[in-house]
Amino acid sequence: MWNDRHACVEMHLVSRVSQQVAVAGAGLVASFAAGESIWTESSYKYTPSGIASLGTAAGFGLREQWLDTDAGFALSLFQSERG
């Protein structure tokens, strides 16, 4: 589902039945009710200018950015501002 506030796609698994799931390696048993959802992943989406701002905030300058508007992605090259 799309989360407009955070500009991300959230992936959820929904239990079809009431069940208990054992995770032996963690010594854990999780109980789920029918219809209960568990949030498993987030895929955040950024604008090209948003990516540049994140890099700047982390101490990097945007050196070059290649956009593929048909496929909806960007490849961004940053360089350290520290010299």
C-alpha positions in Angstrom: 0.0 0.0 0.0 1.1 3.6 -0.7 1.9 5.8 2.3 1.6 9.3 0.9 2.8 11.0 4.1 6.1 9.2 4.0 6.4 8.7 0.2 6.8 5.0 0.5 5.3 1.7 -0.5 4.6 -0.5 2.5 4.5 -4.3 2.1 2.3 -6.2 4.5 1.6 -9.9 5.0 -1.9 -10.7 6.1 -2.8 -13.9 8.0 -5.7 -15.7 6.3 -6.4 -17.8 9.5 -5.6 -17.6 13.2 -2.3 -19.3 13.6 0.9 -19.6 15.6 4.3 -19.4 13.8 7.4 -20.8 15.5 10.8 -19.2 14.7 13.0 -21.9 16.2 16.3 -20.1 15.7 15.0 -17.1 17.7 13.2 -19.2 20.3 10.0 -17.3 19.3 6.4 -18.2 18.7 4.2 -15.5 17.2 0.4 -15.6 17.2 -1.6 -14.0 14.5 -5.4 -13.5 14.3 -7.2 -14.1 11.0 -6.9 -10.8 9.0 -4.0 -9.5 11.1 -1.3 -7.7 9.2 2.4 -7.6 9.8 4.5 -4.8 8.1 7.4 -6.5 6.4 9.1 -3.9 4.2 9.1 -0.3 3.1 10.3 1.0 -0.2 10.9 4.8 0.0 10.6 7.0 -3.0 12.6 10.2 -3.5 12.6 13.0 -6.0 15.9 13.9 -7.7 16.1 17.0 -5.6 15.3 15.1 -2.4 18.2 12.7 -3.1 20.5 15.7 -3.6 19.4 17.2 -0.3 20.0 13.9 1.6 23.5 13.7 0.2 24.2 17.3 1.1 23.0 16.7 4.7 25.4 13.8 5.0 28.4 15.9 3.8 28.4 14.9 0.1 28.0 17.0 -3.0 26.0 15.8 -6.0 28.5 15.3 -8.8 26.1 14.0 -11.4 22.7 12.5 -11.7 21.3 10.3 -14.5 17.5 10.0 -14.7 15.5 7.3 -16.4 12.0 8.9 -16.4 10.4 6.0 -18.3 11.6 3.4 -15.7 11.1 5.8 -12.8 14.6 5.7 -11.2 17.8 7.8 -10.9 21.4 7.0 -10.5 23.2 9.6 -8.4 26.9 10.1 -8.0 28.1 11.9 -4.9 31.5 13.2 -3.9 32.8 13.9 -0.4 32.8 17.6 0.4 35.7 17.1 2.8 38.3 17.2 0.1 
